[in-house]
Amino acid sequence: YQFFLQIKKDILQGRLTISNDLAATLGAHAIQSELGDYDPKRHISGYVSEFRFISNQTVELEEQISELHKTMM
């Protein structure tokens, strides 16, 4: 868990660069870890924006993360 937190911090602060696709995948896994399975009653539009994964996070990336989160169980 400590390793995960360090990698997350390094990505957010720009010490590690990753592609948007990888950022979406890692973001979806982080959301799954924090919030559990996707629930349309609890996870309303924009819920991903409460989290920061990369310094230049966009709405498009957040939507991609949300779509990936919906597929995880």
C-alpha contacts under 8 A as a table, 3 or more apart, distances in Angstrom:
res1	aa1	res2	aa2	distance
1	Y	4	F	5.04
1	Y	5	L	6.29
2	Q	5	L	5.07
2	Q	6	Q	6.21
3	F	6	Q	5.13
3	F	7	I	6.21
4	F	7	I	5.21
4	F	8	K	6.05
5	L	8	K	5.05
5	L	9	K	6.12
6	Q	9	K	5.09
6	Q	10	D	6.12
7	I	10	D	5.01
7	I	11	I	6.14
7	I	16	L	7.93
8	K	11	I	5.25
8	K	12	L	6.15
8	K	53	F	6.97
9	K	12	L	5.08
9	K	13	Q	6.05
10	D	13	Q	5.22
10	D	14	G	6.06
10	D	15	R	4.99
10	D	16	L	5.57
11	I	14	G	5.12
11	I	15	R	5.95
11	I	16	L	4.80
11	I	17	T	6.23
11	I	18	I	7.46
11	I	53	F	7.12
11	I	54	I	6.05
12	L	15	R	7.78
12	L	52	R	7.22
12	L	53	F	5.47
12	L	54	I	4.29
12	L	55	S	5.32
13	Q	16	L	7.81
13	Q	54	I	7.31
13	Q	55	S	6.50
14	G	17	T	6.06
14	G	54	I	7.45
14	G	55	S	6.96
18	I	22	L	6.23
18	I	23	A	6.39
19	S	22	L	5.25
19	S	23	A	6.13
20	N	23	A	4.85
20	N	24	A	6.07
20	N	61	L	7.06
21	D	24	A	5.13
21	D	25	T	6.30
22	L	25	T	5.04
22	L	26	L	6.04
23	A	26	L	5.22
23	A	27	G	5.78
23	A	53	F	7.15
23	A	54	I	7.40
23	A	61	L	7.95
24	A	27	G	4.98
24	A	28	A	6.02
24	A	61	L	6.29
24	A	62	E	7.55
24	A	64	Q	6.05
24	A	65	I	4.78
24	A	68	L	7.58
25	T	28	A	5.17
25	T	29	H	6.34
25	T	65	I	6.71
25	T	68	L	7.03
26	L	29	H	5.10
26	L	30	A	6.16
27	G	30	A	5.01
27	G	31	I	6.11
27	G	53	F	6.34
27	G	65	I	5.94
28	A	31	I	5.05
28	A	32	Q	6.06
28	A	65	I	4.95
28	A	66	S	6.80
28	A	68	L	5.84
28	A	69	H	4.96
29	H	32	Q	4.98
29	H	33	S	6.10
29	H	69	H	7.25
30	A	33	S	4.99
30	A	34	E	6.15
31	I	34	E	5.05
31	I	35	L	5.69
31	I	36	G	7.24
31	I	48	V	7.64
31	I	69	H	7.05
32	Q	35	L	5.39
32	Q	36	G	4.65
32	Q	37	D	6.07
32	Q	38	Y	7.65
32	Q	69	H	6.43
32	Q	72	M	7.26
33	S	36	G	5.77
35	L	38	Y	7.78
36	G	73	M	7.97
37	D	69	H	7.56
37	D	70	K	7.50
37	D	72	M	6.58
37	D	73	M	5.53
38	Y	42	R	7.98
38	Y	43	H	6.69
38	Y	69	H	6.31
38	Y	70	K	5.23
38	Y	71	T	7.94
38	Y	72	M	7.44
38	Y	73	M	7.84
39	D	42	R	5.39
39	D	43	H	5.67
40	P	43	H	5.18
40	P	44	I	6.27
41	K	44	I	6.74
43	H	47	Y	5.91
44	I	47	Y	5.91
46	G	49	S	5.53
46	G	50	E	7.75
46	G	62	E	7.77
47	Y	50	E	5.92
48	V	51	F	5.74
48	V	62	E	5.77
48	V	63	E	7.81
48	V	65	I	7.36
48	V	66	S	6.58
49	S	52	R	7.10
49	S	59	V	7.83
49	S	62	E	6.46
52	R	55	S	7.41
52	R	57	Q	7.17
53	F	57	Q	6.94
54	I	57	Q	5.33
57	Q	61	L	6.48
57	Q	62	E	7.41
58	T	61	L	5.21
58	T	62	E	6.37
59	V	62	E	4.99
59	V	63	E	6.17
60	E	63	E	5.11
60	E	64	Q	6.24
61	L	64	Q	4.98
61	L	65	I	6.15
62	E	65	I	5.03
62	E	66	S	6.16
63	E	66	S	5.00
63	E	67	E	6.19
64	Q	67	E	5.14
64	Q	68	L	6.28
65	I	68	L	5.18
65	I	69	H	6.06
66	S	69	H	4.98
66	S	70	K	6.30
67	E	70	K	5.25
67	E	71	T	6.98
68	L	71	T	5.40
68	L	72	M	6.87
69	H	72	M	5.33
